[in-house]
């Protein structure tokens, strides 16, 4: 795959550029060096409610060069129309063949996956929460895989073992990579203490014949697998202790529901977005700087009928 005839797209996974739960600069640099003959290497992300893809790609800005180029698929106007989970959308042209598609993400104890879930970031729409329902989410990932012609190389960065979708981690110092992304996800899940046979993301891909999800059928080479299992078992134990000592993460849903229960939105009160943000910050300073997720959570409460809302000219919220 290291050829001057094909460009390389590296789909990095970075939910927020303010956190550390993404593939390390050193790992992404090693991937880039593997494809030193490629005419271009595009580090790729999309917009989400944490920020633009361009902002989040600055995690790897020291790697940017004439060859290594940051590319926000949400800004691309050269697109190809596809249908994912029954919904038509436009995907960036760089995701498709003949480009080589590399997928790298972190090693974590998350039932929704890592490598395969990272395909979700290929969707250009920043409002991705509408796709989160399981009946849509997992078929959408498999549809994405099929639409772009698959993953040519999957690299699971196990420098650290991360706790689910959060920012807590412990050293693990492993690396899992292969040309079968489903197999890489399966091995990573097993080492993270998960059960691949019970993970919908893996089973959706297996059902379609897109990769191997049976650990017994995967040829694992490199470090002895028994050694890796013991190493990761120790890491999981250490992570469990770290999680037990850590304060509960700030939850916008729980924080806003607390305001609702306290009568903050009850008429005659009509609360602006800034009113809500200030009240949340007064309760917990960790709400500071979380405007986008706060607005998203308020919107969900309005859609569910828990709150009323209107935009005149900015959003105002209340409860009957």
Order of alpha helices (4+ residues) and beta strands (2+ residues): beta-alpha-beta-alpha-beta-beta-beta-beta-alpha-beta-beta-alpha-alpha-alpha-alpha-beta-alpha-alpha-beta-beta
